[in-house]
Amino acid sequence: MRVIVAGAVAWADAGAIRRELSKLPPGTVVVHGDCAGADALAGQIAGELGFAVEPMAKNAADRVRYKRVAWKGLNERMLASGAELVLVFHPDFDASHGSKHMAELAKRASVEVRVFAA
């Protein structure tokens, strides 16, 4: 199973991430946006649980195409890498930008999205 974890840079609830990642089957690959907060916690916890981890970062092409909102390109590339599930950890999802964008992209691609608030 390939899972994208997205969320707030300010997310600090490692327990919530551990709880959800612990439900995933062996062999899961966890993809995240290589930022502080939810992404970093997911990468660390996924590694502890024995999952493969694929951090992806904004790149030059993202910056050329989207400028200050280069995270849009990163979200598109993460989703294009394949995913069966997107887990979003954000304390104020409705006010978010990047997390909400990731969820909307996934839903349009018929990928399951689960949102968790603090």
N, C-alpha and C positions, 0 to 999 in steps of 0.2 A: 504494500500500500504506500502511496506517495501522498504526503500531507504537507500543506503550507501552513505555517504559523505566522500570523501577523498581529500587530497590536501596538499599543502605546509605548513610547519611549519611557514614560513615567511608570509603566506597569511594574510592580514589585512583588506581586503575589505568586511566588514560586509554587506554592501549594496547589493553586488552581491549575497551573500548567502541568505540574506533575500528575495530578489527578486525571486530567484528560489524556495526556500522553500515555499514562499507564494502561489505558483502555485499548490502546492500539495493538494490532497483532505483531508478532515477531517478524522481522524483516522489513519493517516500516522504514521509509526514508523521510526525514523531516527537513523541509526546505524553509529557510527564513531569510529575511532581508538584511541580515548582518548589521543591525543597529542595536543600541542599548535597549534596556527594558525587556519587553516581551520576547523579542527576537533572541537576544543574548541568553535569557533564561531558558528559552526553548532549546537552544543549541546545547547548552550545558546539561540540562536535564535529559534530553534525548540521548546524548552521549552516555550519561550515567545508566540509562535504561538499555543500552546496547544497540540503539538505532543508529543507522547511518545518518549523518548530518551534512546538508549542502547549503552553506551560507552563500547568498548571492548579494552583490552590492550594486549600487548605481554605477553606471559606466559612462564613458565619454559620449556614446551614442544617445543615451538617455538624456544627458545634459544638453546636447545639441538639439534634440527634438523637443524637449519639454522645458528647458531652462531651469527656473527655480522650482518647478514641480517635477523634477527628474524621477521622483519616486513612482510616478505613473508608468514610466517605461520599465522600471524594476518590477512593478506589480505585473505588468503585461508579460514580461519574460519569465517570471516565476510561474505564472499560470500556464504559459506556453510550454514549460518544461514538463508538464503533466502533473495532475493532482486529482485525487478522488475525493479529497476533503480539505476544507479550509477552516482552521480554528482561529478565531479572532478574540484577543484579550484586550479590552479597552474599557476604562471606567465611564466614558461618556461617548459611546459609539455614535449616537446621532449627531454629535458635534465634531466627530473626527473627519479627517480628510483622507489620509492614506488608507486607513483600515476600512473605512466605508467604501472607498474606491475598489479595494481588493475584493471585498464581499460582493459588490455589484458586478464586477467582472466575472467572478466565479459563478454567481447565479445565472448570468447571461449564458455562460458556457455549460450550464446544467451540472455544476459541481456543487456538492453539498457544503453549506456554510453553517457553522455553529458559532454564536457570539456569546462571550462571557464578560460580565461587568464585575467590577470590584464590589 
